[in-house]
């Protein structure tokens, strides 16, 4: 773990930046490449220019710590049933008009960061709560990369796994360092058109696809993908087909895909919730396209949330929301036909269930 000098409480020098000819500082963490004058903050809000460098202003500060079921991330093939200590900070490097965590990701006041903890304290909290892993989530951990990396490295030293829930909007320069200490990642693939990303996220699709390819082909990190289906915006049969084709051809058929239901929020309150039938149709499309493990989320759908053997079709892991039922795995293989299930599994499922427990932390 790096020894990062504290400039003031919650502030450390960032790792990816350079000075420009115009006298500004460019942040090289994500594809926005924000150029800032002295004291100015970037798009994400928590990174600012100071004395020719970029500072992270939320180091060691969080919007809250909770123990969640790992399936809530969602990760269905990463130690099912286990508990994960989850936390985030404030801000985001995307501007999604439909953000489901907008009170955190769009926060512009540091007083939202009510909990304070060193990486070592975060790891101790995870161990004390019996967590298998720590999740960097709620807002995008890419923007607080230095803090997430230090926590992840400290966790690995104590045998705790690390999970990131991210939109994958990261630069090639920062990618290796950010993902190196992570054991599993769920990438939120917002849609499969550049127009959607530009209009509704103020971002671009191409860097996200690069991140997905990198994770699958250049790391050992377990990967799952989630797409929030928004009626009239990214839920057409043609777009779902294109997304699934990309998954099969460039990531492989074993990478799990989650289709999640949208609910009206933030700046898209006029859009209706996603009908369950849309999720079921998208799931059937994905299975027909060749994906082996496709899930529905944010709805009650035991059929669409359980895990099936790609060899014989038997239910391997029964799920009802975040509650596990039948378990038919031996050493990660189907008890019926012996076909291996892609992912990370222990001999028995975890028993955390659907509980959510707040964990207060402070220095």
Residue pairs with C-beta under 8 A, 6 or more apart in sequence:
1 119
1 150
1 153
1 154
1 157
2 146
2 149
2 150
4 12
4 13
4 59
4 146
4 150
5 12
5 13
6 12
6 59
7 13
7 50
7 55
9 60
10 57
10 58
10 59
10 60
10 61
10 110
10 113
10 116
11 55
11 56
11 57
11 59
12 55
12 56
12 59
12 146
13 53
13 54
13 55
13 56
14 27
14 29
14 47
14 53
14 54
14 55
14 56
14 146
15 29
15 145
15 146
15 174
15 177
16 27
16 28
16 29
16 54
16 145
16 171
16 173
16 174
17 25
17 26
17 27
17 28
17 29
17 53
17 54
18 25
18 26
18 28
19 25
19 26
19 52
20 26
20 35
22 35
23 37
24 35
24 36
24 37
24 49
25 35
25 36
25 49
25 52
25 53
25 54
26 33
26 34
26 35
26 36
27 33
27 34
27 35
27 36
27 42
27 47
27 54
28 171
28 173
28 174
29 47
29 54
29 93
29 142
29 143
29 145
29 170
29 171
29 174
30 44
30 93
30 142
30 143
30 169
30 170
30 171
30 174
30 207
31 169
31 170
31 171
31 203
31 204
31 207
32 42
32 43
32 44
32 93
32 203
33 171
34 42
34 43
34 44
34 47
36 42
36 48
36 49
36 54
37 49
38 49
38 50
38 51
39 48
39 49
39 50
40 48
40 49
41 47
41 48
41 57
42 48
42 54
42 93
43 93
43 95
44 91
44 92
44 93
44 143
45 90
45 91
45 107
45 108
46 56
46 57
46 58
46 89
46 90
46 91
46 143
46 144
47 54
47 55
47 56
47 57
47 143
48 54
48 55
48 57
49 55
56 144
56 145
56 146
56 147
57 110
58 89
58 90
58 91
58 110
58 113
58 144
58 147
59 144
59 146
59 147
60 116
60 117
60 118
60 119
60 147
60 363
61 89
61 110
61 113
61 115
61 116
62 87
62 88
62 89
62 113
62 114
62 115
62 116
62 117
62 361
63 87
63 88
63 89
63 90
63 104
63 107
63 112
63 113
63 114
63 115
63 138
63 139
64 87
64 88
64 114
64 115
64 138
64 358
65 85
65 86
65 87
65 115
65 117
65 122
65 125
65 358
65 359
65 360
65 361
66 85
66 86
66 87
66 356
66 357
66 358
66 359
67 83
67 84
67 85
67 86
67 129
67 131
67 352
67 355
67 356
67 357
67 359
68 83
68 84
68 86
68 135
68 356
69 81
69 82
69 83
69 84
69 322
69 352
69 353
69 354
69 355
69 356
70 78
70 79
70 80
70 81
70 82
70 83
70 84
70 132
70 133
70 135
70 163
70 350
70 352
71 80
71 81
71 319
71 322
72 84
72 86
72 322
72 356
73 84
73 86
73 135
73 137
73 163
73 165
73 186
74 186
74 224
74 226
74 258
74 260
74 295
74 297
75 163
75 184
75 186
75 222
75 224
76 224
76 256
76 258
76 293
76 295
76 305
76 307
76 317
76 319
76 343
77 222
77 224
77 256
77 293
77 307
77 341
77 342
77 343
77 344
77 345
78 133
78 161
78 163
78 183
78 184
78 222
78 224
78 343
78 344
79 132
79 133
79 161
79 344
79 345
79 346
79 350
80 307
80 317
80 324
80 345
80 349
80 350
81 324
81 349
81 350
81 351
81 352
81 353
82 131
82 132
82 133
82 350
82 352
83 129
83 130
83 131
83 132
83 350
83 352
84 131
84 132
84 133
84 134
84 135
84 163
85 122
85 125
85 126
85 129
85 131
85 133
85 134
85 135
85 359
86 134
86 135
86 137
86 138
87 115
87 122
87 134
87 135
87 136
87 137
87 138
88 101
88 104
88 136
88 137
88 138
88 139
88 141
88 144
89 113
89 139
89 143
89 144
89 147
90 104
90 105
90 107
90 108
90 109
90 110
90 112
90 113
90 139
91 105
91 106
91 107
91 108
91 139
91 143
92 99
92 105
92 106
92 139
92 140
92 143
93 140
93 142
93 143
93 167
93 169
93 203
94 140
94 167
94 169
94 190
94 201
94 202
94 203
95 201
95 202
95 203
96 105
96 190
96 200
96 201
96 266
97 200
97 201
97 266
97 267
97 268
98 200
98 228
98 230
98 262
98 265
98 266
98 267
98 268
98 271
99 105
99 106
99 265
99 266
100 228
100 263
100 265
100 266
101 138
101 139
102 265
102 266
103 112
104 112
104 138
104 139
105 138
105 139
105 140
106 266
115 360
115 361
115 362
116 361
116 362
116 363
117 125
117 361
117 362
117 363
118 363
119 147
119 150
119 151
119 153
119 154
119 155
120 154
121 361
121 363
122 134
122 151
122 154
122 155
122 361
123 134
123 151
123 154
123 155
123 158
123 160
125 359
125 361
126 133
126 134
126 155
126 160
127 158
127 160
129 357
129 359
131 160
132 160
132 161
132 350
133 155
133 160
133 161
133 162
133 163
133 183
133 184
134 151
134 152
134 155
134 160
134 161
134 162
134 163
135 163
135 164
135 165
136 144
136 148
136 151
136 152
136 162
136 163
136 164
136 165
136 166
137 163
137 164
137 165
138 165
140 166
140 167
140 169
141 148
141 164
141 165
141 166
142 166
142 167
142 168
142 169
142 170
142 174
142 178
145 174
145 177
145 178
148 164
148 178
149 177
149 178
149 181
151 162
152 162
152 181
152 182
153 181
155 161
155 162
155 181
156 162
156 181
161 183
161 184
162 181
162 182
162 183
162 184
163 182
163 183
163 184
163 185
163 186
164 178
164 179
164 182
164 184
164 185
164 186
165 185
165 186
165 188
166 185
166 186
166 187
166 188
167 187
167 188
167 190
167 201
167 203
167 208
168 187
168 188
168 189
168 207
168 208
168 211
168 212
168 215
169 203
169 207
169 208
169 211
170 178
170 207
170 211
171 207
172 210
175 211
175 214
179 185
179 214
179 215
179 219
179 221
180 219
182 221
183 221
183 222
183 344
184 221
184 222
184 223
184 224
184 344
185 215
185 221
185 222
185 223
185 224
186 223
186 224
186 225
186 226
186 258
187 208
187 211
187 212
187 215
187 223
187 224
187 225
187 226
188 226
188 227
188 228
189 208
189 212
189 225
189 226
189 227
189 243
190 196
190 197
190 200
190 201
190 208
190 227
190 228
190 234
191 197
191 200
191 205
191 227
191 233
191 234
191 239
192 205
192 227
192 234
192 239
192 240
192 242
192 243
192 246
193 205
193 234
193 239
194 204
194 205
194 206
196 205
196 233
196 234
197 203
197 204
197 205
197 208
198 204
200 233
200 268
209 246
209 250
212 223
212 225
212 250
212 251
213 250
213 251
215 221
215 223
216 223
216 250
216 251
216 252
216 255
222 343
222 344
223 251
223 255
224 255
224 256
224 257
224 258
225 247
225 251
225 255
225 256
225 257
225 258
226 257
226 258
226 259
226 260
226 297
227 234
227 243
227 257
227 258
227 259
227 260
228 260
228 261
228 262
229 235
229 240
229 259
229 260
229 261
229 262
229 274
229 278
229 279
229 282
230 262
230 268
230 271
230 274
231 262
231 271
231 272
231 273
231 274
231 275
231 278
232 271
233 271
235 274
235 278
235 282
237 281
237 285
240 282
240 285
240 286
241 285
241 289
244 257
244 285
244 286
244 289
244 290
244 291
245 289
247 253
247 255
247 257
247 286
247 289
247 291
248 289
248 290
248 291
253 290
253 291
253 292
254 292
254 293
254 310
254 342
255 291
255 293
255 342
256 293
256 294
256 295
256 343
257 286
257 291
257 293
257 294
257 295
258 294
258 295
258 296
258 297
259 279
259 282
259 283
259 286
259 294
259 295
259 296
259 297
260 279
260 296
260 297
260 298
261 273
261 274
261 276
261 279
261 296
261 297
261 298
261 299
262 271
262 273
262 274
262 298
263 273
263 274
263 298
264 270
264 271
264 272
264 273
274 298
274 299
276 296
276 299
276 301
279 296
279 297
279 299
279 301
279 304
280 296
280 301
280 304
283 294
283 295
283 296
283 304
286 294
287 294
292 310
292 342
293 307
293 308
293 310
293 342
294 304
295 304
295 305
296 304
296 305
297 305
300 320
300 321
302 318
302 319
302 320
305 319
305 320
305 321
306 315
306 316
306 317
306 318
306 319
307 315
307 316
307 317
307 319
307 341
308 314
308 315
308 316
309 315
309 316
309 328
309 334
309 336
309 337
309 339
309 341
310 339
310 341
311 334
311 337
311 338
311 339
312 334
312 336
312 337
312 339
314 328
314 334
314 335
314 336
314 337
315 326
315 328
316 327
316 328
316 329
316 334
316 341
317 324
317 326
317 327
317 328
317 329
317 349
318 324
318 325
318 326
318 327
319 325
321 354
322 353
322 354
323 353
323 354
324 349
324 350
324 353
327 348
327 349
328 334
328 335
328 336
329 335
329 341
329 345
331 347
332 340
332 341
332 343
332 345
333 339
333 340
333 341
334 340
334 341
